[in-house]
Amino acid sequence: MPADSSDILNAIITKLGADSQLLAICPNGVYEDIAPPGSTRFVIVSSLLPTDADEFQRRAIEDTLFLVQARTYATSTVPAADVKAAAARIDAILDPQPPAAPLALDIPGFDVMVVKREEFFRGVEVDEKDATIRWKTRGGRYRIMCSVKKT
């Protein structure tokens, strides 16, 4: 099967979306870039910096930085879910410390070389239309490097 770059992001979403502990904290699911309307506790995965490395005039390695963040809704009367626990679970899935097992992503057309968090991310966003609404976010920027399987 030829390598499809979108399968890397899909593998992250599938891996996180299959974890019952993460879904207990973020029951609305795991999505690419944006969650469905009405979602209040979810995980977003975004591709930030995809680059390719060539070998003998063909793509050999894909190196991509992903922003993976848990997002929870809060108001003055509705406390935010435990976004810290969600981020810790994301990290345990994608970059366990110390590494206890082989890299945990299965991506058609690729051999996974590196999965590691490069930067911690944390923030609070105020809703543009309703200043009483806050979104707590926490997660990280994760580097995924894969070699393209030779066909």
Backbone bond lengths (Angstrom), bond angles and torsions (degrees), N, CA, C in turn:
res aa  C-N    CA-C-N  psi(-1)  N-CA   C-N-CA  omega(-1)  CA-C   N-CA-C  phi
1 M - - - 1.449 - - 1.531 108.48 -
2 P 1.332 118.27 130.15 1.464 119.72 178.83 1.524 111.58 -67.54
3 A 1.316 114.81 151.82 1.464 121.09 -179.02 1.527 109.84 -73.14
4 D 1.317 116.63 131.86 1.464 123.36 176.95 1.524 106.90 -120.89
5 S 1.313 116.87 117.28 1.465 121.88 -175.57 1.522 112.85 -54.72
6 S 1.318 118.09 -34.40 1.465 120.33 -178.72 1.529 112.13 -66.45
7 D 1.332 117.26 -19.04 1.464 119.91 178.53 1.528 112.47 -66.78
8 I 1.323 117.70 -22.82 1.464 120.49 178.40 1.524 109.64 -67.60
9 L 1.326 116.87 -51.03 1.461 120.60 177.71 1.528 110.48 -62.69
10 N 1.332 116.96 -41.63 1.464 120.41 179.08 1.527 111.75 -60.28
11 A 1.332 117.17 -36.60 1.472 120.59 179.24 1.528 111.16 -66.17
12 I 1.326 117.05 -38.41 1.473 120.47 177.35 1.526 109.64 -64.37
13 I 1.320 116.80 -47.10 1.468 121.25 -179.98 1.522 110.56 -61.13
14 T 1.330 116.55 -43.73 1.470 120.65 179.76 1.524 111.20 -63.40
15 K 1.333 116.72 -45.12 1.472 121.14 -178.53 1.526 110.96 -62.29
16 L 1.341 116.65 -48.93 1.462 119.76 -179.91 1.526 111.46 -67.65
17 G 1.327 116.84 -38.97 1.462 121.20 -177.98 1.513 114.13 -70.20
18 A 1.324 117.65 -14.70 1.464 121.93 178.83 1.523 112.62 -93.44
19 D 1.327 117.37 -2.06 1.465 120.41 -175.46 1.530 110.71 -91.40
20 S 1.325 116.45 114.05 1.468 121.01 -176.22 1.530 112.71 -65.15
21 Q 1.323 117.86 -33.47 1.468 119.81 179.09 1.526 111.28 -66.59
22 L 1.328 116.40 -42.71 1.466 120.11 178.11 1.526 110.49 -66.21
23 L 1.332 116.97 -41.91 1.461 120.12 -179.36 1.527 113.09 -69.34
24 A 1.323 117.43 -21.88 1.467 119.59 174.31 1.532 110.64 -67.07
25 I 1.319 116.98 -32.19 1.472 121.94 179.32 1.524 110.89 -87.76
26 C 1.323 115.91 -38.15 1.477 122.64 -177.54 1.532 108.86 -121.87
27 P 1.354 117.28 72.24 1.463 120.56 -171.61 1.525 115.34 -70.16
28 N 1.326 118.18 -12.41 1.463 118.73 179.44 1.522 112.68 -77.87
29 G 1.350 118.26 -10.99 1.454 120.84 172.09 1.510 115.23 110.22
30 V 1.336 114.39 -169.66 1.464 124.10 -176.71 1.523 107.54 -124.20
31 Y 1.334 116.26 130.04 1.462 120.63 -172.67 1.517 112.08 -137.21
32 E 1.328 115.33 159.70 1.453 122.19 172.32 1.528 108.97 -86.74
33 D 1.301 116.90 118.48 1.464 126.12 171.70 1.531 116.69 67.80
34 I 1.320 120.52 -41.44 1.465 121.03 -176.00 1.522 110.10 -151.28
35 A 1.332 115.69 140.68 1.460 120.91 179.41 1.535 109.32 -91.06
36 P 1.325 117.59 160.59 1.464 120.51 177.64 1.533 111.65 -63.86
37 P 1.337 116.88 154.17 1.471 120.22 176.94 1.527 111.21 -55.08
38 G 1.311 115.48 141.88 1.462 121.38 179.11 1.513 114.30 89.38
39 S 1.317 117.79 -8.42 1.467 120.81 179.15 1.527 109.33 -70.56
40 T 1.339 116.03 139.30 1.464 120.13 -179.02 1.528 113.39 -124.42
41 R 1.335 118.07 -17.19 1.469 121.92 178.90 1.522 107.68 -144.31
42 F 1.336 115.94 108.23 1.451 120.02 -171.93 1.527 110.53 -156.76
43 V 1.338 115.12 173.75 1.462 122.75 177.60 1.524 107.91 -120.82
44 I 1.326 115.19 136.45 1.464 121.85 177.67 1.533 108.51 -115.43
45 V 1.331 115.35 135.77 1.465 122.09 175.62 1.522 107.07 -120.23
46 S 1.331 116.50 124.35 1.465 121.72 -179.61 1.521 110.30 -129.38
47 S 1.309 115.71 136.25 1.466 121.37 175.25 1.523 107.98 -81.46
48 L 1.345 116.84 125.68 1.458 120.92 -176.86 1.527 113.21 -103.73
49 L 1.295 117.12 -53.88 1.468 121.15 -173.29 1.526 111.25 -135.40
50 P 1.321 118.02 82.78 1.457 118.54 177.11 1.532 110.88 -84.36
51 T 1.316 115.97 131.60 1.461 120.36 175.28 1.523 109.03 -135.48
52 D 1.318 115.50 153.14 1.456 121.82 178.31 1.524 109.22 -117.55
53 A 1.305 115.31 146.86 1.463 121.19 172.38 1.527 106.98 -118.22
54 D 1.309 115.54 131.41 1.462 120.59 -178.27 1.521 111.62 -97.47
55 E 1.318 113.80 154.92 1.456 122.17 173.79 1.522 106.37 -142.90
56 F 1.323 116.24 123.27 1.456 121.29 -179.21 1.533 111.60 53.80
57 Q 1.320 115.79 45.93 1.459 124.43 176.00 1.523 114.42 62.30
58 R 1.311 116.08 30.65 1.474 120.45 173.14 1.513 108.77 -144.51
59 R 1.302 114.84 153.62 1.468 120.32 179.67 1.523 108.62 -64.95
60 A 1.327 116.35 127.78 1.467 120.84 -177.73 1.524 112.20 -117.83
61 I 1.336 116.59 -34.44 1.466 120.85 -176.59 1.523 109.37 -136.61
62 E 1.314 115.09 136.31 1.466 121.28 171.41 1.514 107.28 -110.75
63 D 1.307 115.74 127.83 1.462 123.14 -177.42 1.525 106.78 -125.65
64 T 1.332 116.95 111.37 1.459 120.54 -174.27 1.520 110.61 -130.30
65 L 1.311 114.67 137.96 1.461 122.01 173.28 1.522 107.06 -99.25
66 F 1.348 115.94 127.17 1.461 122.36 -179.68 1.521 109.37 -116.33
67 L 1.327 116.65 139.59 1.456 121.82 168.94 1.518 106.68 -93.56
68 V 1.331 116.22 119.69 1.463 121.91 179.22 1.520 106.10 -120.19
69 Q 1.353 115.83 115.49 1.456 118.82 -174.52 1.519 112.02 -137.58
70 A 1.331 115.07 136.00 1.454 121.60 169.88 1.522 106.86 -82.78
71 R 1.329 116.36 139.97 1.469 121.30 -179.81 1.527 108.36 -130.96
72 T 1.326 116.13 129.79 1.469 120.33 178.30 1.517 110.10 -131.93
73 Y 1.307 114.80 142.35 1.453 125.26 -177.41 1.531 109.84 -85.38
74 A 1.323 115.95 141.33 1.463 119.51 176.73 1.526 109.19 -149.16
75 T 1.323 115.66 147.36 1.463 121.90 170.17 1.520 106.34 -132.28
76 S 1.326 116.10 -175.76 1.465 118.97 178.45 1.522 111.52 -66.15
77 T 1.337 117.38 -20.76 1.469 120.40 179.90 1.525 113.39 -108.69
78 V 1.327 117.58 -14.00 1.464 121.98 179.88 1.524 108.23 -117.78
79 P 1.324 118.06 108.48 1.470 118.81 -179.60 1.529 110.98 -70.96
80 A 1.311 115.79 152.47 1.465 121.04 176.70 1.521 109.67 -68.98
81 A 1.319 115.19 147.13 1.467 119.78 172.93 1.525 108.03 -66.37
82 D 1.290 116.00 172.76 1.462 120.81 -176.20 1.526 111.01 -75.71
83 V 1.329 115.35 79.18 1.456 121.02 -177.99 1.535 110.97 -63.82
84 K 1.322 116.95 -28.67 1.471 120.56 177.34 1.528 110.40 -63.63
85 A 1.324 117.03 -43.47 1.465 120.85 178.94 1.526 110.88 -66.46
86 A 1.319 116.80 -36.81 1.467 120.31 178.58 1.526 110.41 -64.16
87 A 1.328 116.97 -44.58 1.467 120.48 179.24 1.527 111.06 -64.37
88 A 1.327 116.44 -38.52 1.468 119.94 177.81 1.528 110.42 -64.31
89 R 1.312 116.64 -37.48 1.470 119.93 179.48 1.527 110.47 -69.02
90 I 1.336 116.93 -41.54 1.464 120.89 176.20 1.532 109.31 -56.67
91 D 1.324 115.48 -46.06 1.468 120.01 -179.24 1.525 111.41 -64.14
92 A 1.315 116.99 -40.32 1.469 120.43 179.12 1.529 111.62 -63.59
93 I 1.316 116.42 -32.31 1.464 120.63 179.94 1.524 110.96 -77.42
94 L 1.336 116.76 -47.35 1.463 120.30 -172.89 1.527 113.99 -87.95
95 D 1.326 117.67 -32.00 1.465 120.18 -174.60 1.524 110.24 -144.22
96 P 1.350 116.73 66.10 1.462 118.55 -177.70 1.527 111.75 -63.64
97 Q 1.331 115.94 141.70 1.469 121.85 -179.99 1.527 109.12 -122.88
98 P 1.285 122.24 125.52 1.467 124.59 -12.37 1.522 109.88 -71.21
99 P 1.323 117.09 157.14 1.466 118.76 -179.48 1.523 110.81 -57.33
100 A 1.316 116.09 116.79 1.459 121.18 -175.73 1.522 112.25 -96.18
101 A 1.317 117.22 -18.02 1.456 120.19 -174.76 1.525 109.14 -149.57
102 P 1.316 116.37 170.69 1.464 118.49 174.93 1.528 110.39 -59.32
103 L 1.315 116.41 161.88 1.462 120.47 179.53 1.522 109.57 -54.50
104 A 1.316 115.36 134.37 1.455 121.15 -164.90 1.524 115.78 -92.39
105 L 1.315 119.26 10.62 1.456 120.08 179.30 1.521 110.51 -101.69
106 D 1.317 115.52 135.04 1.453 121.86 175.76 1.525 106.22 -113.12
107 I 1.348 116.59 113.55 1.455 120.91 -173.57 1.525 108.67 -126.07
108 P 1.333 117.73 116.06 1.462 120.12 -179.80 1.530 111.07 -57.76
109 G 1.327 116.18 134.18 1.455 121.33 177.59 1.519 114.84 85.17
110 F 1.351 117.71 -2.77 1.457 121.63 -176.19 1.516 111.34 -133.64
111 D 1.324 115.57 152.68 1.457 122.87 165.51 1.520 106.18 -109.38
112 V 1.327 117.09 124.42 1.461 121.39 -177.98 1.517 109.69 -77.43
113 M 1.320 115.88 128.63 1.464 121.82 -178.61 1.522 111.78 -104.00
114 V 1.337 116.95 -43.67 1.463 122.18 -174.82 1.519 109.59 -141.90
115 V 1.334 115.80 134.68 1.462 122.87 166.93 1.516 104.90 -136.23
116 K 1.345 116.80 113.87 1.463 118.51 -179.19 1.516 110.47 -154.26
117 R 1.321 114.38 146.42 1.455 118.61 174.11 1.520 108.26 -80.15
118 E 1.322 115.36 132.02 1.461 120.24 178.93 1.515 112.56 -105.44
119 E 1.314 116.25 -21.88 1.458 118.91 -176.29 1.519 110.07 -154.84
120 F 1.309 116.20 135.58 1.459 123.80 174.64 1.531 108.29 -79.76
121 F 1.323 116.28 144.34 1.464 121.49 179.99 1.525 108.91 -131.16
122 R 1.336 115.60 135.79 1.464 120.33 178.96 1.523 108.01 -153.09
123 G 1.345 116.56 140.84 1.451 118.32 178.83 1.514 112.84 -170.31
124 V 1.320 113.88 171.41 1.460 122.80 173.73 1.518 106.50 -133.02
125 E 1.327 116.34 130.38 1.453 121.31 178.11 1.514 108.92 -115.62
126 V 1.325 116.00 137.34 1.460 122.25 176.30 1.523 107.42 -96.02
127 D 1.328 116.01 132.84 1.456 121.30 179.45 1.529 110.07 -61.97
128 E 1.338 116.82 136.32 1.467 120.91 -177.51 1.524 112.92 -67.58
129 K 1.331 117.54 -31.56 1.462 120.93 -176.10 1.517 113.36 -94.56
130 D 1.331 117.09 -26.77 1.466 121.02 -177.66 1.531 108.74 -136.52
131 A 1.316 115.92 102.82 1.474 121.15 -174.86 1.521 113.41 -66.81
132 T 1.334 118.71 -9.07 1.468 120.43 176.81 1.527 111.73 -83.01
133 I 1.321 116.76 -9.55 1.465 121.26 -179.25 1.525 110.00 -96.66
134 R 1.312 115.30 131.47 1.464 122.64 177.37 1.523 109.09 -124.12
135 W 1.322 115.25 145.01 1.458 122.02 172.49 1.516 107.46 -115.54
136 K 1.328 116.24 115.61 1.464 120.48 174.93 1.523 107.28 -87.89
137 T 1.324 116.01 132.75 1.455 121.10 -179.30 1.522 109.81 -129.19
138 R 1.314 114.22 145.41 1.458 119.02 176.66 1.526 108.58 -160.03
139 G 1.308 115.34 143.21 1.457 120.26 179.39 1.510 110.20 170.45
140 G 1.319 115.66 -135.51 1.451 118.85 -178.92 1.504 112.57 -168.63
141 R 1.309 112.72 171.12 1.459 120.85 172.81 1.527 106.56 -101.05
142 Y 1.326 114.87 120.58 1.461 121.66 -174.46 1.524 110.01 -113.52
143 R 1.323 115.67 131.87 1.463 121.54 176.12 1.519 108.25 -94.03
144 I 1.332 115.31 129.33 1.468 122.16 175.49 1.530 106.15 -121.73
145 M 1.316 115.86 120.79 1.464 121.11 176.57 1.526 107.98 -117.27
146 C 1.328 114.41 129.84 1.465 120.33 -178.76 1.518 109.60 -133.15
147 S 1.313 115.78 141.73 1.454 119.14 171.39 1.538 107.44 -94.89
148 V 1.312 114.05 142.48 1.465 119.71 179.09 1.530 107.99 -76.94
149 K 1.321 116.03 127.90 1.465 119.04 178.23 1.517 109.44 -66.42
150 K 1.290 115.40 136.14 1.465 120.12 178.83 1.521 108.81 -77.19
151 T 1.312 114.65 134.28 1.484 118.53 -179.23 1.501 111.44 -104.02
